[in-house]
Structures are given as structure tokens and as C-alpha cells.
């Protein structure tokens, strides 16, 4: 049975609930219709088939998130997470990617989550203003290894995670809520995403799923003070480490016998009343089983902050039409919506500084992972010479397109030639998706320096043949350094 068919059967069963035993009715009466539909769907998701296109997208995002974990293990936030494990956490059964370490599942989820968002490599879901993969995949991997689940259930659980957490934030108001609130939508969505994925792997029933969502709600939010974090460590915790840890905690405490609130989304002092009184709870189940949020999630072509993706796409497109060298550029103007531009304007970290990354793009004609993380190049005279040509314009006219981040790049050459490109669908977004080949090329750039060529190729093959993996623990040798 596929997921859409399951929802139809569930609706029919709910309509005939008058013949259900009194005990079941008493349980159901404590939950509203959205929670009943949501928890029933979540409890069945591990056994429900995914459409072919959703399966392909799920594999892309799984590979992209694993690659982000591996590459992030080499960056300062990832190294900080590993020091934490070495100092305070005991050994356990779960893999720490890109290392030779293992840890208990909650600790492993925390560390892998931090590593997955150690920089701006991982995926992002624009409508919910969240980064699902850096929370979902570390949580699913940690619980999956403890329980030894197969690859097919693992992939279905990851897909479910994307569906649940993003819908919670969209019910709260989505992008508009995230823009206006000091609550961190990234950790709210991530915690619910990770909890759903971990609970699916744990095989919890519908009522247990309701309790899991309750524990997710209790742990759900960070605050947007992460924007002041110049080292990206606290940000990595808020986006990836904390939500992944919270999700594993939610699932495992319920699996061990903990009970909880039957419907955290309705009744006195519920989640929406506390955080988003104008929420639309019906959006929790909107198109559930028909619209897969994993297919609505961006994969970044470039390993830089999201607002820089469009400008790099534009420079690449301009060059394809009219080749030029960096020294032929007189000036380069980038236009972004003001709230988007502010995120990447003259930042200290290389890969979230628009001026620096566009200068690197002019010189290198591409942006590799290594180039985006080369701190020394911030002071490179050649880069500084190109950077002086770059102007970032806060264009209020582009505000009306949000949450779509439209970018306009204008280049004037020394001979007076004027070139321009407007990007409305960044490469890697649902309207302009990356191919399997492109996802694999990005993955190789991220993981080959850490794992080596042979292991990297085996990991890529294993992800795209995940249905044949009988025990997810078999991925460990492919995720860790020899």
C-alpha cells in the first residue's frame, strides 16, 4: 500500500469509528482530527511505498546530508563536536561520520548534526525556513544503527521526517512566521523532523507517535540569536545538533515506555497557542501522502550560504554566454532583497560572505568546497582586488518575490560591455533541480578528501542502492576514515 492510499483507508476507518471499542474511542477523543490523521500516517509510514520520484529525491538528499556530515567533520564546528564526545561522552554503538569514533545514539546524533551544518553545505526547505537534512539524517542514522534496520525503512523514515517538521512550521505561518519571530524555525522544524524519522525507525504505534510529538514540542525551539555567532558553532548546534539530539531523545524515551500528552497541537496550553496563536493546524496534514516535502527541499549546488547561490549561478550563466577573465571586469553589481542581502553582506566567514565568494568565482570560474573554506584567501591580494569591484545592492523591489530569493547580477567589462542575468530559480531548487550526476559530483568534492576515492564511490553506490542494504550498520565502514 502506498502512502496516499493509506490516508484514504484511514479516513474511512475514522468515519466508521462508532463501532470501535470504547477504550480506543477514549484514546482518540483526547486527540483532534489533525493529530489523529498525522499520528496514524506516521505509524504506518515505515511500511508504505514511496512514489519513484520521491524515492529518487530522498536518495539525493540522503547522500547530500551524509556528505555534509563527512566534510563537516573537518571543519571547526565538527572538530568542536568531536572534542565534546572525547571529553564527556562514552563509547556506544552509533557512528560518528568522517572519524573513527562511535558514541551512544543521542550523543552521536548531536555530533553528526553539528557536523552536517558545520557550514553552508546542507539542504534547505524555503517554505518552512529550515534545514531538514542536518537534523533528520543524523537522528535516523543513530536510531537505525541501534536497532539494525534495513535500508528501505531507513529511506522511508528519512522521507517522513522531512514531511512532518516542515509542515509544523508551515502551519505556524511558514516563511512569514520565521521572518517576524525571534524563535528559530530551523530548530523547530528540525526537532519535529528528527523526532518523526527516529520514531518511524523505532516502529512506534499511533498513540506513541502522539507522545513523541509532545516531547518534540517541549524541546522544539532555539532563538535567532544564532545570527550573532561568528564561528558557526552555536548555529550548527541550533540547526543540526540540537534538533537531531532532541529527535532521538523523543523517540527513545517513548520506546522505553514513557507516556505523554495525547495531542500537543490542541487543547489547553497547546504548542500553537504558545508559539503561533494564528496557526492553521489543518496544514499539518495538507496533501500528506501526496506532496513530499523532501522533493520541495533545495540541494545547494555551491557550498555557500543560500543567498549567494543565485549570484554564483548568474555569474556562471553570464560566462557561458560571453566568456571573460577576471581582469576584464570593471565592476560587478549584485541585487538582492534587503533581508536576504543582510545575511551575506561582508561577513567574516568566507562561504557566507557574498563579496568574497563572488570575487573567488571571478578568479576560479567555479567555487569548490576547498575554495569556499579557504580562510587564507580572505586576505589574498588577488581576491581583494576582485572584491573591490563588487557592490551589493539592497533592492526593495525584490522583496515581493520572497520567499523566492531572486538575484540579479550586472557585470560591466573594461571595454564598456554590460552583461546581466536574473536568477529566479536557483540550481538545486524544486523548479530547477540538480540531476543525479550533479549531486554525485558535489558529493565527490565533499567526501573524497576525507574518505578516499574508493570508499567514496562505494558510499555513493550504497545510497543509490539503499533498498538492498539489509542492515544500515553496514554503512559505517563507508562513512568513517580507515
N, C-alpha and C positions, 0 to 999 in steps of 0.2 A: 504494500500500500504506500502511495506517495503522500507527501505532507498535505497537499491541497485536499485530497480525498479524505484524509483523516479528519480534517476540520469539519467537512460535511457530515461525516458519521457522528462526530462529537456533538454537533448542533442538533442532529436528530435525536441523539440519546438524551440531551438536555430537555428537549421538548417533551419527551416521554418520561420525565423524572417522577411523575406521580406514582409510578409503580415501584420506585426504588425503595429499598429497605429504609426504615426510619433512621438508623444510625448514619447512613450515607447522606440522607437528606439533612440531618442535623449538622454534619460537617460542611456540606455545601452551603447551608444557609448562612454560615459565617463569612462567606466569600461572595463578592459581587460577580456579575456576569463576565467582566473583563478578566478578573483573576481566575475564574473557573476555566475559561477558554484558554488563557495563557498557560496555566499550570498543566492542563491536560495535554496541550501541544508539547510543552517542554518534556513531560514524562514519556511521551511516545517518540520524540524526535530521533533518538538513537537507533530506532528500528525502521524509520521511514526513509524511503528512497528520495534522492535529490534529482532534479532535472539535470540533463547533461551539461547545460551551460552554467548552472550554478556549481556543479561539481568541478568544472574546469576553472572557474573563478576561485573557488575555495582552494584548489591546489596552488594557484598563483599566489594567493595571499598567505597560505601556509608557508610556502617556500620563501617568500619575501620576508616574513616575520622571523623565520629561523635564521635567515641570512643576516637580518638586523641584529639578532642576538649574538651571532658569531662575531660579526665585525665590531659590535659594541663592546665585546669582551676586551678589546684592545684600547678602548678609549678611557679617559679619566673617570667618567661615571661608572663604567663597567669595572674598572680596577678598584674603585672605592667600594663597590658592592662585594667584590671578592675579598677585600680586606675584612669586611664585616663578617663574612662567612668564616674566614680563617680565624678571627678573633673570638667570636661569640657563639657560632653555631656548630653543632655536632655533625658527624657524618650521617648520611642517610642514603636512601635508595634512588634519589632523583638526580638527573643530570644537570650540571652547570655548563652551558654551551661554551665552546671555544676554550675550555680549560681542561684540566684533568680532575676537577673537583666533583664531588657529589654532596648532597645535603638532604635533610628532611624536606618533604614536599612543600610546606609553607615557606620555608627559607629559600628553597630552590626557585619557587615562583617569584618571590621578591627579587632575587638576584637576576634571574633571567629577564624579568620585566624591566628592571633598571637598564640592563644591557640592551634590550630591544629598543629602548628610547634613549640610548646614550647620546644620540644626536638626532638629526632630522631625516633618517633613512626610512623609517617605518611608514605604514599606510595611514590614511586619514579618511574620516567619514564627514563630509562637509555639512550635511543636513543636521547632524547632531553635534557638530563641533567637537569631535572626539577622534582618538587614535585607537581603534579597537584591537588591532593585531598585537600590539605590545603588551596587552593585558590578557587577551583570550588565549593566545598560543602558549605562553609560559604557564598559565594555570592549567590548561588542558594537558600539557606535557607532564607536569608534575603529578597530577592525579592519575593520568593514563599510565605512567610508569609504575606507580604504586600498585595499581590494580591489574596491570598487564593486559590492557585492552587491545583489540585489533585495530588496524589502520582505518578500516571503513567507519567504525564507530567514532574513532578519533576525528575523522574529517567531518562527520555529521555533527559532532559536538561543537567543533570549532565554528561551523556554519551557524548553528543555533545561537552561539554566543553573540555573533555579530547581529543577529536578528533581535535579540532581547534588549541589550543595553542601549543600542541606538534608538529603539522605539521608546524606551523610558524617557530619554532626553527629548525626543521629538514630541512626546505627549506633554512635556513640560513647556514646550514652546520652541524647541529646536535652536536654530542659529540665533534667532532674535533673543531668546532667553539667555543664551550664552553670552551674547554681546552686552546685555544690560545687567547681568548679575555678577557678583563677586564670587559666587560658587563656581567651582571648576567642573564644567561639563565633561572634561576629559576623564576625571576620576569618577564622576557619577556613572557615565556610560561604561567606562572600563570595569568598574566594580560589578555592575549588573551583567555585563558581557561575560566576564570571567566566572562569575558565580553560576550562570546558566550553563556554560560549557563544562565546568567542573562537575556540576550536579548531573548533567547528562551522562558524562563518563561514569559517574558513580551509580547510575541506574536507579535514581530515586523516583518514587511514585508521585502522583499529582499533589497529594497533600504535603509531602516532604518538599516538593518544589515550591509550594507556597511559603513554607518556613524558610527555605533558602533565600527567597526574595526578601523576606523580612530581615534576615541577617545582613543581606546585601544593603538594604536601605539604611540600616543602623550604622554601617561603615562607609557610607557612599561618598561623602564629599570632602575634597580639599578646597582651597580657596585660590583665587587668581594672583595671589602674591608671588606665585612661581615666576611671574614675568620679571621679577627683580633678581632672579637667580642668574648670575653671570657665568657660573661654572657648569650649568646644565645638570647638576646632580640632584638638587631638590626637584627640578622639573621632571627628570626621569623617574623619580620616586612617585610624583603625583600622577603622571601619565601612565606609567607601566608597572613599577614595582609594587606600589601600594594597592592598586586595583587587583593585580594578579594574586598578591598575598591574601587580600580580602576575599576574593572569589574562592580560593582553595579553602580558606577557613570556613566560609559559609557552607560549602558542600560537605566538608569532612565532619564538622560538628553535628550537622543533621544526620549524616550517615552513621555517626556513632550513637545516635539516639536522642539528640536534643530536639525539643519541640519549640514552637514559636507562634507568632501571630498568624492567623489564617488568611488575612487579607491586609497587607500593609498599604494597599492603594486606596482603600475606602474605610469608612467608619471614623470614630473619634481619633484625632491627632494623627491622621494618616500621612504618608510620605508626601503626597501632593499638597496637602494642607500646610505642611511645614515648610516646603521649599518652593512650591509654584501653585498658589491658590487658583490661578486662572488656567490650570492644566486641563487638557482634554483626555481623560482616561481611555476613551474609546480608541485612541491612536495606538494604544498598547497592542492591539490585535488587528490593526488596519492592514489588510492584504497579507496577513500572516499565512505562510504556506504558499503564497503566490508571488510576492515580491521579496527577493532575498537581498538583505542589506549588504551582504558580502560582495554582491555584484554592483552595489551602489557606492562602494568604497574605492577611493583613489589609491593607486600604486604610484609612488614617485619615480619618475624616470631619473631625475637628478637627486643626489643625496644631499639636498639643501632644504632650507625652510620652505614651506608651502608657497608663500607669496613670491618666492624667487623662481619657482618652476616656470611660470608663464613668460617672464622676461628671457630666461635662457632658451625656452622654446622659440621665442620670437627672433632672437639673435641667430639661432641655428637656421631658422626658415629664411631669414634675410640673406644669410651667407650662401644658402643653397641656390637662391635666385641670382645673386650678384656677389661672387667671391671677392673678398678683400682681406688685407692684412691689418693687424692691429695699428701699425704706424700710419695707415691711411685714414684712420678715424680722427676727425676733428673734435666731435663731441657725440655723446650718447645720452639720450633722454629716456627715462622710464616713467610711465604714468600708471599709478595705482590708486585705488580708493584710499582715502586717508587712514581709515582704521587698519587697512591691510598694509599700507606703506610703513606705518609706525612700528610694526612688528619687526621689520628687517632694515630699518634705517640706521646705517652707521653703527651697527652692533659690534661688540667686542669679539664674539665667536665667529670664526671665518665663515662657516657654512650657513649662518643666518644673517650675514651682512650682505645686503644687496650690492652695494658699491664694490665690495671686494670680489664677490663671485662673478659679477659681470666683467670686471677687469680680467679675472682669470680666464673667463670664457673668450674674451677678445684675443688673449695671448695663445691659449691652448687649443682653441676651436672646439673644445668639449670641456666637460667637468667630470673628472674621475673621482672616486671615493678618496683616494690619497690627496688629490689636489684640493678637495673641499675641506680637508682636515690638516692641511699643512700650515701650522701656526707661523712658521718662519716666513712664509710668503707675504704675511701682512705687512712686513717691513721691507720686502723686496723692492728695490728701486724701479725695476721694470713694471711691476704690478702697480706701484704707487703712481707711476707716470700715466698708466691707463686709467687708474681710478680717478685721477684728477679730471678726466674728461666726462665722468658720469654725473648726471643730475637726476635726482629722484623728485618727481612732481606729485604732490598730494592732490589728486584730481577728484573733486567732489562730484563731478558728472558721472563717475564710475560707481558711486555709491548705490545707484538704483539697481545695479545688476547683482548685488550681494544677495545670497551667499556665494554666487559665482564670482570668482576673482578674475575679472577682466584685466588684461595687461596690454599696454600699448608701448612699443619701443620705436624711437625715431633715431636714426643714425645719419649724421652729416659727415661726408668724407672730405678730405683736404682739397679735392678737385671741385667741390661745390655740390656733388651729387647728394641728394637726400633720399633716404630709404626708410621705409616704415613697415611695421607689422602689428596687427592687432590679434591677440590670442584670446578667444572666448571659451575654448575647450582645451585645457592643458592636456598634454600627452599623459596617459595613465588614468585619466578620469573616465567615468562611465560613457561620456559622449565621445571620447577619443581614446579607447582602451589600448594598452600595450598588448602586443602579441606574446605568445609563449616564448618565442625566440628572444624577444626583448627582455622579458622577465628573467630568462636564463642568463642572458648577457650581463644584466645588472647583478645577479646572484654571484656569478663567477668573479666579478670585480670585487665583491664584498668578501667572499669567503676563501678564495684560493690562497691569498697571502697568509691566512691563519691555518687552514686545514690541509693545504697542498692540493695539487691538481687532481690526483686520483680519487682521494676521499671526497672532494667537492663534486666530482662528476657522479660518484656513487650516491651521494646525498640527493642531488638533483633528480637522478633516475628513481630513487626510492620514493620521493614525494609524488612524482607523476605516476607512480605505480603503487600508490598507498593502499589501494584495495587488496593488494597481495601481501601486505605486511601483517603477519599473524599475531605479532606482539610488538607494541610500539617501543618496547625497550630495546629492540634491535636497531633503533636509530642512534643509540648512544655512541657507538664507535664512529659513526659518521658525523656526529656533532662536536666531538671533542678532539683536541690535539693528541697526536700519538704520544 
